[in-house]
Amino acid sequence: MDPLAGSYYIESLTNEIEMRADDYLGKIDAMGGMLKAIERGYVQQEIQNAAYQYQQAVDHAEAVVVGVNRFAIDHEKAVPTQHIAEGLEQKQVERLRALRAKRDAKPCQDAIRAVEEAARSSENLMPRILTAVEANATVGEISDAMRKVYGEYKEAVVI
């Protein structure tokens, strides 16, 4: 049983949330939709404003962050830093070269080309990506094929 079922107060809060959500979505629709809002930097600005307001609340102890502004430990244990062995990068580069040398180049290139063609159409990319992986295409090669079509996301700087 819900002891607050039908409560005027709870209903009024629910109605207020709904009204604010509708107003917010209406504002985005008035801009021409979410894509236009993103292109204009509105969404990024909203995220930045929310982050700033939250940080202000944390700094003024209006928002509690356990371990940061409440219930902090006086003496923290040092977190061990992961150290990567000197020759690991070179070892990985050599493994990549060996993979490219031993794989059958034609099926791999065909599979990568098929990923790019699928990206240009409305076709499902996953079967083509899986085929490319099975042909020993690298993540970078597959990603490059999709970047040719979709480009690369550039964050809009909003001040």
N, CA and C of each residue as an Amber inpcrd file, in Angstrom:
protein
   477
   0.8380000  -1.1830000   0.0000000   0.0000000   0.0000000   0.0000000
   0.8800000   1.2430000   0.0000000   0.5030000   2.2140000  -0.7950000
   1.2530000   3.4610000  -0.8940000   0.6140000   4.4970000   0.0280000
   1.3060000   4.8710000   1.1330000   0.6970000   5.8180000   2.0790000
   0.5280000   7.2170000   1.5020000   1.2570000   7.5400000   0.4250000
   1.1430000   8.8730000  -0.1630000   0.2810000   8.8940000  -1.4230000
  -0.3420000   7.7870000  -1.7410000  -1.1680000   7.7020000  -2.9450000
  -2.2610000   8.7670000  -2.8980000  -2.3380000   9.5450000  -3.9680000
  -3.3630000  10.5750000  -4.0440000  -3.0350000  11.8250000  -3.2540000
  -1.8580000  11.8920000  -2.6550000  -1.4710000  13.0540000  -1.8600000
  -1.4090000  14.2860000  -2.7490000  -2.0620000  15.3550000  -2.2980000
  -2.0590000  16.5940000  -3.0620000  -0.6350000  17.0880000  -3.2640000
   0.1950000  17.0110000  -2.2160000   1.5620000  17.5050000  -2.2940000
   2.3600000  16.7360000  -3.3370000   2.3030000  15.4010000  -3.2970000
   3.0390000  14.5740000  -4.2550000   2.5290000  14.8370000  -5.6660000
   1.2130000  14.9280000  -5.8220000   0.6370000  15.2050000  -7.1360000
   1.0840000  16.5610000  -7.6600000   1.1700000  17.5620000  -6.7870000
   1.5890000  18.8930000  -7.2360000   3.0640000  18.8810000  -7.6500000
   3.8920000  18.1130000  -6.9280000   5.3030000  17.9980000  -7.3150000
   5.4340000  17.2970000  -8.6630000   4.6650000  16.2490000  -8.8580000
   4.6850000  15.5160000 -10.1220000   4.2490000  16.4330000 -11.2650000
   3.1930000  17.1930000 -11.0510000   2.7160000  18.1280000 -12.0730000
   3.7570000  19.1990000 -12.3890000   4.4670000  19.6680000 -11.3670000
   5.5040000  20.6830000 -11.5850000   6.6560000  20.1180000 -12.4120000
   7.0700000  18.8870000 -12.1100000   8.1370000  18.2470000 -12.8920000
   7.7030000  18.1250000 -14.3460000   6.4760000  17.6720000 -14.5570000
   5.9590000  17.5080000 -15.9170000   5.9070000  18.8470000 -16.6510000
   5.4600000  19.8860000 -15.9740000   5.3540000  21.2110000 -16.5880000
   6.7450000  21.7350000 -16.9700000   7.7210000  21.5820000 -16.0600000
   9.0750000  22.0530000 -16.3470000   9.7050000  21.2660000 -17.5040000
   9.4590000  19.9640000 -17.5380000   9.9910000  19.1400000 -18.6270000
   9.3810000  19.5670000 -19.9550000   8.0740000  19.7920000 -19.9780000
   7.4150000  20.2520000 -21.2020000   7.9600000  21.6090000 -21.6580000
   8.1750000  22.5230000 -20.7110000   8.7300000  23.8370000 -21.0460000
  10.1300000  23.6920000 -21.6410000  10.9360000  22.8400000 -21.0360000
  12.3140000  22.6400000 -21.4950000  12.3410000  22.0320000 -22.8900000
  11.5120000  21.0150000 -23.1010000  11.4350000  20.3850000 -24.4170000
  10.8750000  21.3580000 -25.4480000   9.9420000  22.2090000 -25.0430000
   9.4070000  23.2350000 -25.9320000  10.4810000  24.2280000 -26.3580000
  11.3640000  24.5640000 -25.4280000  12.4660000  25.4770000 -25.7330000
  13.3920000  24.8650000 -26.7900000  13.6740000  23.5660000 -26.6430000
  14.5270000  22.8650000 -27.6090000  13.8170000  22.7680000 -28.9610000
  12.5250000  22.4810000 -28.9510000  11.7560000  22.4260000 -30.2040000
  11.7560000  23.7750000 -30.9090000  11.6760000  24.8580000 -30.1380000
  11.6650000  26.1970000 -30.7160000  12.9930000  26.5320000 -31.4070000
  14.0620000  25.8780000 -30.9770000  15.3720000  26.0790000 -31.6060000
  15.4950000  25.3140000 -32.9170000  14.5460000  24.4220000 -33.1580000
  14.5990000  23.6090000 -34.3730000  14.9130000  22.1520000 -34.0810000
  14.8390000  21.7640000 -32.8230000  15.0930000  20.3760000 -32.4490000
  16.4470000  20.2040000 -31.7780000  16.6910000  18.9880000 -31.3370000
  17.8980000  18.7000000 -30.5780000  19.1650000  18.8940000 -31.4100000
  19.1510000  18.4920000 -32.6740000  20.3410000  18.6530000 -33.5080000
  20.7310000  20.1210000 -33.6120000  19.7570000  20.9930000 -33.8440000
  20.0350000  22.4360000 -33.9270000  20.5290000  22.9640000 -32.5820000
  19.9560000  22.4630000 -31.4940000  20.3790000  22.8940000 -30.1600000
  21.8320000  22.5030000 -29.9080000  22.2110000  21.3150000 -30.3510000
  23.6010000  20.8630000 -30.2000000  24.5100000  21.7320000 -31.0570000
  24.1210000  21.9690000 -32.3090000  24.9370000  22.7710000 -33.2210000
  25.1360000  24.1970000 -32.7120000  24.1370000  24.7460000 -32.0470000
  24.2380000  26.1080000 -31.5130000  25.0220000  26.1680000 -30.2010000
  25.3530000  24.9980000 -29.6500000  26.0960000  24.9620000 -28.3960000
  25.2120000  25.0520000 -27.1700000  23.8880000  25.0080000 -27.3680000
  22.9570000  25.1380000 -26.2430000  23.1220000  23.9950000 -25.2540000
  23.2070000  22.7690000 -25.7560000  23.2930000  21.6080000 -24.8750000
  24.5870000  21.6620000 -24.0700000  25.6980000  21.9780000 -24.7380000
  26.9810000  22.0700000 -24.0440000  26.9350000  23.1620000 -22.9840000
  26.3070000  24.2760000 -23.2960000  26.1850000  25.3720000 -22.3330000
  25.3590000  24.9350000 -21.1230000  24.2830000  24.2150000 -21.3610000
  23.4530000  23.7190000 -20.2640000  24.2420000  22.7670000 -19.3590000
  25.0370000  21.9050000 -19.9780000  25.8650000  20.9700000 -19.2050000
  26.8830000  21.7480000 -18.3800000  27.5240000  22.7410000 -18.9950000
  28.5110000  23.5450000 -18.2770000  27.8650000  24.3140000 -17.1150000
  26.6970000  24.8750000 -17.3590000  26.0060000  25.6080000 -16.2910000
  25.6340000  24.6860000 -15.1370000  25.1200000  23.5040000 -15.4610000
  24.7460000  22.5520000 -14.4150000  25.9690000  22.1090000 -13.6230000
  27.0820000  21.8650000 -14.3120000  28.3130000  21.4640000 -13.6350000
  28.8130000  22.5880000 -12.7290000  28.7380000  23.8070000 -13.1970000
  29.1780000  24.9540000 -12.4000000  28.3020000  25.1110000 -11.1560000
  26.9880000  25.0310000 -11.3400000  26.0820000  25.1610000 -10.2040000
  26.3010000  24.0500000  -9.1800000  26.5280000  22.8320000  -9.6660000
  26.7740000  21.7160000  -8.7560000  28.0840000  21.9260000  -7.9950000
  29.1250000  22.3680000  -8.6940000  30.4070000  22.5940000  -8.0260000
  30.2790000  23.6950000  -6.9880000  29.5070000  24.7240000  -7.2900000
  29.2740000  25.7810000  -6.3040000  28.5690000  25.2210000  -5.0690000
  27.5900000  24.3470000  -5.2860000  26.8730000  23.7350000  -4.1610000
  27.8120000  22.8660000  -3.3260000  28.7110000  22.1500000  -3.9700000
  29.6900000  21.3240000  -3.2430000  30.6370000  22.2290000  -2.4640000
  31.1260000  23.2760000  -3.1090000  32.0740000  24.1870000  -2.4600000
  31.4780000  24.8850000  -1.2440000  30.1750000  25.1570000  -1.2830000
  29.5040000  25.8260000  -0.1690000  28.8290000  24.8390000   0.7820000
  29.1360000  23.5510000   0.6150000  28.6070000  22.4640000   1.4630000
  27.0850000  22.3690000   1.4060000  26.4930000  22.8360000   0.3100000
  25.0480000  22.6830000   0.1150000  24.7440000  21.3170000  -0.4880000
  25.7130000  20.7300000  -1.1720000  25.6080000  19.3740000  -1.7070000
  26.6950000  18.5530000  -1.0230000  26.3390000  17.3700000  -0.5700000
  27.2770000  16.5220000   0.1540000  27.9360000  15.5460000  -0.8120000
  29.2550000  15.5010000  -0.7630000  30.0210000  14.5030000  -1.4950000
  30.8490000  13.7760000  -0.4430000  30.4530000  12.5600000  -0.1550000
  31.1250000  11.7870000   0.8830000  32.5920000  11.6190000   0.5210000
  33.4430000  11.9440000   1.4770000  34.8790000  11.8250000   1.2670000
  35.5130000  13.0890000   0.7080000  34.6800000  14.0450000   0.2640000
  35.2110000  15.2940000  -0.2760000  34.9050000  16.4420000   0.6810000
  33.6160000  16.6930000   0.9010000  33.2700000  17.7800000   1.8150000
  32.5390000  17.2960000   3.0710000  32.3830000  16.0010000   3.1970000
  31.8610000  15.3800000   4.4270000  32.4550000  13.9980000   4.5690000
  32.6750000  13.6110000   5.7920000  33.1650000  12.2660000   6.1130000
  34.4780000  11.9450000   5.4030000  35.3430000  12.9520000   5.2960000
  36.6440000  12.7380000   4.6500000  37.5760000  12.0000000   5.6030000
  38.4400000  11.1950000   5.0410000  39.4270000  10.4520000   5.8240000
  40.6530000  11.3410000   5.9960000  41.1670000  11.3770000   7.2370000
  42.3230000  12.2270000   7.5110000  43.5800000  11.7670000   6.7870000
  43.8240000  10.4590000   6.8090000  45.0340000   9.9290000   6.2010000
  44.6580000   8.8820000   5.1760000  44.7120000   9.2550000   3.9220000
  44.3670000   8.3210000   2.8600000  45.5640000   7.4730000   2.4910000
  45.2820000   6.2450000   2.0890000  46.3340000   5.3740000   1.5880000
  46.7000000   5.8370000   0.1840000  47.9640000   5.7390000  -0.1370000
  48.4040000   6.1100000  -1.4780000  47.8650000   5.0980000  -2.4900000
  47.3480000   5.5900000  -3.5720000  46.8480000   4.7210000  -4.6340000
  48.0430000   4.3290000  -5.4980000  48.2580000   3.0290000  -5.6650000
  49.4230000   2.6320000  -6.4650000  49.2460000   3.0540000  -7.9260000
  50.2910000   3.6030000  -8.4770000  50.2810000   4.0350000  -9.8630000
  50.7130000   2.8850000 -10.7490000  49.9730000   2.6720000 -11.8030000
  50.3420000   1.6040000 -12.7330000  51.4730000   2.1120000 -13.6170000
  52.5330000   1.3450000 -13.6620000  53.6650000   1.6970000 -14.5080000
  53.7150000   0.7300000 -15.6750000  53.7990000   1.2690000 -16.8600000
  53.8650000   0.4720000 -18.0760000  55.3350000   0.1970000 -18.3900000
  55.6300000  -1.0350000 -18.6710000  57.0050000  -1.4210000 -18.9730000
  57.5160000  -0.6430000 -20.1810000  58.7960000  -0.3030000 -20.1420000
  59.4390000   0.4950000 -21.1960000  59.1480000  -0.0210000 -22.6040000
  59.3980000  -1.2950000 -22.8520000  59.3200000  -1.8240000 -24.2020000
  57.9450000  -2.2620000 -24.6490000  56.9220000  -2.0280000 -23.8230000
  55.5860000  -2.5280000 -24.1650000  55.0320000  -1.8890000 -25.4320000
  55.2100000  -0.5850000 -25.5800000  54.6900000   0.0870000 -26.7740000
  55.3280000  -0.5020000 -28.0310000  56.6400000  -0.6560000 -28.0050000
  57.3340000  -1.1990000 -29.1670000  56.8820000  -2.6330000 -29.4340000
  56.6510000  -3.3840000 -28.3550000  56.1820000  -4.7630000 -28.4920000
  54.8030000  -4.8000000 -29.1760000  53.9130000  -3.8860000 -28.7930000
  52.5780000  -3.8170000 -29.3910000  52.6690000  -3.4220000 -30.8710000
  53.5550000  -2.4800000 -31.1850000  53.7440000  -2.0540000 -32.5750000
  54.2170000  -3.2420000 -33.4090000  55.1350000  -4.0200000 -32.8570000
  55.6490000  -5.1890000 -33.5780000  54.5510000  -6.2430000 -33.7740000
  53.6960000  -6.4340000 -32.7670000  52.5820000  -7.3800000 -32.9070000
  51.6360000  -6.9380000 -34.0100000  51.3870000  -5.6190000 -34.0890000
  50.5110000  -5.0820000 -35.1280000  51.1250000  -5.2810000 -36.5160000
  52.4130000  -5.0120000 -36.6270000  53.0980000  -5.2250000 -37.9090000
  53.0320000  -6.6910000 -38.3250000  53.2350000  -7.5800000 -37.3660000
  53.1940000  -9.0210000 -37.6550000  51.7970000  -9.4400000 -38.1040000
  50.7670000  -8.9100000 -37.4450000  49.3880000  -9.2270000 -37.8320000
  49.1310000  -8.7780000 -39.2650000  49.5340000  -7.5550000 -39.5780000
  49.2980000  -7.0330000 -40.9260000  50.0850000  -7.8130000 -41.9800000
  51.2610000  -8.3070000 -41.5970000  52.0810000  -9.0610000 -42.5480000
  51.5110000 -10.4500000 -42.8120000  50.9350000 -11.0860000 -41.8010000
  50.4700000 -12.4680000 -41.9780000  49.0290000 -12.5750000 -42.4870000
  48.2230000 -11.5120000 -42.3230000  46.8240000 -11.6040000 -42.7570000
  46.7430000 -11.5540000 -44.2730000  45.6300000 -12.0640000 -44.7730000
  45.3740000 -12.0030000 -46.2160000  44.8470000 -10.5930000 -46.5030000
  45.6240000  -9.7930000 -47.2080000  45.3320000  -8.3710000 -47.3850000
  44.0510000  -8.1000000 -48.1630000  43.7760000  -8.8800000 -49.2120000
  42.6090000  -8.5840000 -50.0560000  41.2930000  -8.7120000 -49.2900000
  41.0220000  -9.8350000 -48.6020000  39.7640000  -9.9140000 -47.8490000
  39.6540000  -8.8250000 -46.7770000  40.7810000  -8.4690000 -46.1910000
  40.7720000  -7.4200000 -45.1730000  40.3870000  -6.0740000 -45.7880000
  41.0140000  -5.7120000 -46.8930000  40.7080000  -4.4480000 -47.5650000
  39.2740000  -4.4250000 -48.0880000  38.8140000  -5.5650000 -48.5960000
  37.4270000  -5.6660000 -49.0680000  36.4490000  -5.4440000 -47.9140000
  36.7670000  -6.0390000 -46.7610000  35.8920000  -5.9080000 -45.5960000
  35.8640000  -4.4690000 -45.0960000  37.0170000  -3.8090000 -45.1010000
  37.0760000  -2.4040000 -44.6710000  36.2910000  -1.5240000 -45.6400000
  36.4380000  -1.7930000 -46.9310000  35.6830000  -1.0590000 -47.9510000
  34.1800000  -1.2850000 -47.7540000  33.7900000  -2.5160000 -47.3940000
  32.3730000  -2.8200000 -47.1700000  31.8320000  -2.0510000 -45.9620000
  32.6610000  -1.8610000 -44.9480000  32.2560000  -1.0520000 -43.7860000
  31.9780000   0.3730000 -44.2480000  32.8640000   0.9240000 -45.0530000
  32.6850000   2.2920000 -45.5490000  31.4210000   2.4060000 -46.4050000
  31.1820000   1.4250000 -47.2690000  29.9820000   1.4460000 -48.1170000
  28.7140000   1.3530000 -47.2770000  28.7400000   0.4980000 -46.2670000
  27.5680000   0.3770000 -45.3890000  27.3230000   1.6760000 -44.6310000
  28.4070000   2.3470000 -44.2460000  28.2740000   3.6240000 -43.5300000
  27.6450000   4.6850000 -44.4380000  27.9290000   4.6130000 -45.7310000
  27.3560000   5.5860000 -46.6750000  25.8740000   5.3240000 -46.9480000
  25.4330000   4.1150000 -46.6720000  24.0200000   3.7760000 -46.8850000
  23.3230000   3.7240000 -45.5220000  22.1050000   3.2530000 -45.5240000
  21.3820000   3.1110000 -44.2550000  21.4730000   1.6730000 -43.7460000
  22.4060000   0.9390000 -44.2980000  22.5860000  -0.4720000 -43.9580000
  23.1630000  -0.6200000 -42.5420000  22.8320000  -1.7340000 -41.8970000
  23.3530000  -2.0510000 -40.5700000  24.8660000  -2.2730000 -40.6620000
  25.6210000  -1.5530000 -39.8600000  27.0800000  -1.6360000 -39.8950000
  27.6330000  -2.8800000 -39.1980000  26.9360000  -3.3940000 -38.1980000
  27.5090000  -4.4610000 -37.3740000  27.9470000  -5.6960000 -38.1570000
  27.1430000  -6.2290000 -39.0680000  27.6200000  -7.4060000 -39.8050000
  28.8980000  -7.1150000 -40.5900000  28.9960000  -5.9240000 -41.1560000
  30.1870000  -5.5540000 -41.9270000  31.3930000  -5.3780000 -41.0060000
  31.1740000  -4.7830000 -39.8440000  32.2740000  -4.6120000 -38.8790000
  32.7710000  -5.9720000 -38.4070000  31.8440000  -6.8860000 -38.1070000
  32.2380000  -8.2280000 -37.6650000  33.0350000  -8.9590000 -38.7380000
  32.6160000  -8.8150000 -39.9830000  33.3610000  -9.4270000 -41.0890000
  34.7680000  -8.8470000 -41.1710000  34.8820000  -7.5360000 -40.9710000
  36.2030000  -6.8880000 -41.0080000  37.0790000  -7.3950000 -39.8570000
  36.5060000  -7.5460000 -38.6910000  37.2620000  -8.0600000 -37.5460000
  37.7200000  -9.4850000 -37.8270000  36.8380000 -10.2960000 -38.3790000
  37.1900000 -11.6790000 -38.7030000  38.2770000 -11.7490000 -39.7760000
  38.3740000 -10.7000000 -40.6070000  39.4250000 -10.6380000 -41.6350000
  40.7020000 -10.0030000 -41.0750000  40.7350000  -9.8240000 -39.7450000
  41.8920000  -9.2580000 -39.0320000  42.1310000  -7.7800000 -39.3070000
  41.0850000  -7.0400000 -39.6140000  41.2050000  -5.5820000 -39.7010000
  41.3420000  -5.0540000 -38.2810000  42.0990000  -3.9910000 -38.1140000
  42.2790000  -3.4260000 -36.7790000  41.1460000  -2.4530000 -36.4620000
  41.0070000  -2.1530000 -35.1850000  39.9910000  -1.1820000 -34.7640000
  40.2660000   0.1650000 -35.4400000  41.5260000   0.5340000 -35.5330000
  41.8840000   1.7990000 -36.1740000  41.4890000   1.8380000 -37.6350000
  41.7060000   0.7310000 -38.3540000  41.3550000   0.6820000 -39.7740000
  39.8400000   0.7710000 -39.9630000  39.1050000   0.0660000 -39.1200000
  37.6390000   0.1050000 -39.1950000  37.1390000   1.5070000 -38.8500000
  37.7130000   2.0990000 -37.8050000  37.3230000   3.4530000 -37.3960000
  37.6420000   4.4700000 -38.4820000  38.7960000   4.3210000 -39.1310000
  39.1590000   5.2400000 -40.2190000  38.1470000   5.1760000 -41.3620000
  37.6610000   3.9620000 -41.6610000  36.6590000   3.8130000 -42.7260000
  35.3830000   4.5720000 -42.3640000  34.9860000   4.5060000 -41.1070000
  33.7750000   5.2240000 -40.6890000  34.0170000   6.7260000 -40.5800000
  35.2360000   7.1290000 -40.1950000  35.5530000   8.5650000 -40.1370000
  35.4740000   9.2060000 -41.5130000  35.8120000   8.4560000 -42.5690000
  35.7090000   8.9890000 -43.9330000  34.2830000   9.4150000 -44.2370000
  33.3270000   8.6880000 -43.6760000  31.9140000   8.9610000 -43.9450000
  31.3350000   9.9520000 -42.9480000  31.5390000   9.6730000 -41.6510000
  30.8790000  10.4510000 -40.6060000  31.6930000  11.6360000 -40.1070000
  32.9900000  11.6400000 -40.3900000  33.8390000  12.6860000 -39.8290000
  34.1340000  12.3790000 -38.3720000  34.6270000  13.3710000 -37.6890000
  35.0000000  13.2000000 -36.2820000  34.3290000  14.2970000 -35.4800000
  33.8030000  13.9530000 -34.3130000  33.1050000  14.9140000 -33.4730000
  34.0620000  15.9850000 -32.9800000  33.6710000  17.2080000 -33.1430000
  34.4330000  18.3380000 -32.6100000  33.5340000  19.0450000 -31.6200000
  33.9920000  19.1010000 -30.3950000  33.1880000  19.7390000 -29.3500000
  33.0950000  21.2350000 -29.5940000  31.8860000  21.7590000 -29.4760000
  31.6890000  23.1990000 -29.6250000  32.0830000  23.8620000 -28.3040000
  33.0080000  24.7780000 -28.3640000  33.4450000  25.4830000 -27.1630000
  32.4490000  26.6070000 -26.9120000  31.8540000  26.5620000 -25.7240000
  30.8580000  27.5720000 -25.3700000  31.3680000  28.3020000 -24.1450000
  31.3900000  29.6210000 -24.2520000  31.8720000  30.4220000 -23.1180000
  30.7570000  31.2910000 -22.6100000
